[in-house]
Amino acid sequence: MKQRHIDLLAWALLAASLALSVVYHRVLMPVSRAGMDPEDFTRGIGSPLLLWLNGYLGVFLNLRHMGPAMVLALPTCVVALLRWKRLAPWQRGLLAFVLLAVTVIGAFGGFNYRYAFTLQPLFTLAVVGIAWNVLSPGARMPFVVALAVVTALNTALALEHRQRVKAATPGYASPDTGEGSLSERLNTGPRDLEAWLLAQGVRPTDTVLVNNLPIWYYVTDRPGIYFWCGSDQLFLANGKPFLFRGRDEAQVFHYLRDSLHCRHVFSTEEYDRYDPRYQAFLATQARLLARDDRGHVLYRLKDTFSR
């Protein structure tokens, strides 16, 4: 391929990544749940299309969190695979590692976009390095600068999308949509969890059901049973049993109180919305003791105040 054609192809791919970013944020990504599962909506995989876009192919196409360099890495990997026999042994080994990593991460279907971040530095360096190697000398620096500009525009579109989600979806929260200083927005933990618990009469020996808040184990040595209402799973020493599946409300209440010796629930208002059965249980079988200014909530099972 002539050098001029290579330069044009590189610029066309960069322009396509910018166009994809615009379409992704302004057309494909929803701003409200519209019947989607709350957890799938939050993860950006609430429809079959989004499951592929942000899930199985999320390493390359989850533009909420990944940059255009990751988009450009997709055709780069395809071309490298087609030229497998012409690659040096170390290049084959690196490509095999990358393809295996992409396959493993993609198999999780977007469960956690952070897994893809492990490949972002590698792909970014690879795209810039390959571009520098194949482009004409006069096109190299302009292309790298343009890539940085497109990355900044993608970030701006992602931030703007989150603002639209906040406006359309009650209870949606993200550090860049909140108020206050950046340090306050990034620090979403309780201001003084120990003092807050003591003020509500929770003794240091009381076991608490902790709904997906690891901060509990960072700032306190109190006994806590880790739970995630989104998947209805308890994380116990002997396994990960379900809490509500196969039990009615009365059975859940007695299981918590009599088997797990748990009388309090520590959660957030946002997480409480992830499971209707969990919400209904709190409404009928528990009493709200306190709510702090960062959305944390503390409940106590209703029949256990005298215990």
Salt bridges, closest charged atoms under 4 A:
GLU39 OE2 - ARG43 NH2 3.15
GLU160 OE2 - ARG26 NH1 3.93
GLU160 OE2 - ARG164 NE 3.09
ASP176 OD2 - ARG162 NE 2.90
GLU194 OE2 - ARG222 NH2 2.99
ASP206 OD1 - ARG203 NH2 2.98
ASP258 OD2 - HIS254 ND1 3.37
ASP258 OD1 - ARG257 NE 2.84
GLU269 OE2 - ARG291 NE 2.37
ASP292 OD2 - HIS296 ND1 2.98
ASP293 OD2 - ARG191 NE 2.83
